[in-house]
Amino acid sequence: MAGASILQIAESDLGTARCELRLDGELDLWSAERLQAVLQRVSRDNAAVLVGLERCEFVDSTGIALFLQARRQLEEKGGRLLLYGCSEQVLRIFTVAGLTDAGMVFADRGEAIRELAVVE
């Protein structure tokens, strides 16, 4: 895929049973397997997972499916998946897919963290 930006995943601990992933690049069929492994692990080990998408240039249906799968896995044990910092293009994709109406997409990191404080 010429010109595509390889997905990079940075992970950080946010305290008790919380972590944050920051994605940089494109989330598509070619990069989904790596993200799936990370999401499964952090969803198993944490009650809340924040995913920063400020540097994520594109998300396809494979990426949407991964986020929905992680959300289900977290919610089964009372946890949350929060996505934040979407570009206009990614936000349009999430809106069409219904993720914005599902209460899991936030404008920025601060808003996502405040949401976590509300649901505790």
C-alpha positions as CSV (number, residue, x, y, z in Angstrom):
1,M,0.0,0.0,0.0
2,A,2.1,2.9,-1.3
3,G,2.1,6.0,0.9
4,A,0.2,4.4,3.8
5,S,1.3,5.2,7.2
6,I,2.2,2.2,9.3
7,L,0.2,2.1,12.6
8,Q,2.2,2.8,15.7
9,I,0.7,2.0,19.1
10,A,2.0,3.7,22.3
11,E,0.7,2.4,25.6
12,S,0.8,4.1,29.0
13,D,-0.5,3.3,32.4
14,L,-3.1,5.7,33.9
15,G,-3.3,4.2,37.4
16,T,-5.4,1.6,38.9
17,A,-6.9,-0.6,36.1
18,R,-6.7,2.1,33.5
19,C,-4.5,2.5,30.5
20,E,-4.2,4.6,27.4
21,L,-3.3,3.7,23.8
22,R,-2.2,6.4,21.4
23,L,-2.5,5.4,17.7
24,D,-0.3,7.0,15.0
25,G,-0.9,6.1,11.4
26,E,-3.7,4.2,9.6
27,L,-5.9,1.6,11.2
28,D,-6.9,-0.8,8.4
29,L,-7.0,-4.5,7.5
30,W,-3.2,-4.6,7.4
31,S,-2.6,-3.2,10.9
32,A,-5.7,-4.6,12.6
33,E,-4.1,-7.8,13.9
34,R,-1.4,-5.9,15.9
35,L,-4.0,-3.6,17.4
36,Q,-6.4,-6.5,18.1
37,A,-3.7,-8.3,20.2
38,V,-3.0,-5.1,22.2
39,L,-6.7,-4.3,22.7
40,Q,-7.5,-7.8,23.9
41,R,-4.6,-7.7,26.4
42,V,-5.4,-4.3,27.8
43,S,-9.1,-5.0,27.9
44,R,-8.4,-8.1,29.9
45,D,-6.1,-6.3,32.3
46,N,-7.9,-3.0,32.8
47,A,-11.3,-1.7,33.6
48,A,-10.9,1.4,31.4
49,V,-9.1,1.9,28.2
50,L,-8.6,5.3,26.5
51,V,-7.6,5.4,22.9
52,G,-6.1,8.6,21.5
53,L,-6.6,9.0,17.8
54,E,-5.2,12.5,17.2
55,R,-2.5,11.1,14.9
56,C,-4.6,8.3,13.4
57,E,-5.2,9.3,9.8
58,F,-7.7,6.6,8.8
59,V,-9.9,3.9,10.3
60,D,-11.7,1.3,8.2
61,S,-14.5,-1.1,9.1
62,T,-11.9,-3.6,10.5
63,G,-10.8,-1.0,13.0
64,I,-14.4,-0.1,13.9
65,A,-15.1,-3.8,14.5
66,L,-12.0,-4.0,16.8
67,F,-13.2,-1.1,18.9
68,L,-16.7,-2.6,19.2
69,Q,-15.2,-5.9,20.3
70,A,-13.0,-4.3,22.9
71,R,-16.0,-2.2,24.1
72,R,-18.0,-5.4,24.6
73,Q,-15.2,-7.2,26.4
74,L,-14.8,-4.2,28.8
75,E,-18.5,-3.7,29.4
76,E,-19.0,-7.4,30.3
77,K,-17.0,-6.7,33.4
78,G,-18.3,-3.1,34.0
79,G,-15.5,-1.3,32.2
80,R,-15.4,1.3,29.5
81,L,-13.7,2.0,26.2
82,L,-13.3,5.7,25.3
83,L,-12.0,7.0,22.0
84,Y,-10.9,10.6,21.7
85,G,-9.2,13.1,19.5
86,C,-10.5,12.0,16.1
87,S,-9.7,13.9,12.9
88,E,-12.7,15.2,11.0
89,Q,-12.4,12.2,8.5
90,V,-12.3,9.6,11.3
91,L,-15.1,11.3,13.1
92,R,-17.3,11.2,10.0
93,I,-16.6,7.4,9.7
94,F,-17.4,6.9,13.4
95,T,-20.6,8.9,13.0
96,V,-21.8,6.9,10.0
97,A,-21.0,3.7,11.9
98,G,-22.9,4.8,15.0
99,L,-19.9,5.0,17.4
100,T,-20.6,8.7,18.3
101,D,-24.1,7.9,19.3
102,A,-22.9,5.0,21.5
103,G,-21.2,7.4,24.0
104,M,-17.7,6.2,23.4
105,V,-16.2,9.0,21.3
106,F,-15.0,12.2,22.9
107,A,-13.5,15.4,21.6
108,D,-10.2,15.3,23.5
109,R,-8.3,13.5,26.2
110,G,-9.5,15.8,29.0
111,E,-13.2,15.2,28.1
112,A,-12.6,11.4,28.0
113,I,-10.9,11.5,31.4
114,R,-13.6,13.6,32.9
115,E,-16.2,11.0,31.6
116,L,-14.3,8.3,33.5
117,A,-14.5,10.4,36.7
118,V,-18.3,10.7,36.2
119,V,-18.9,7.0,35.9
120,E,-16.8,5.9,38.8
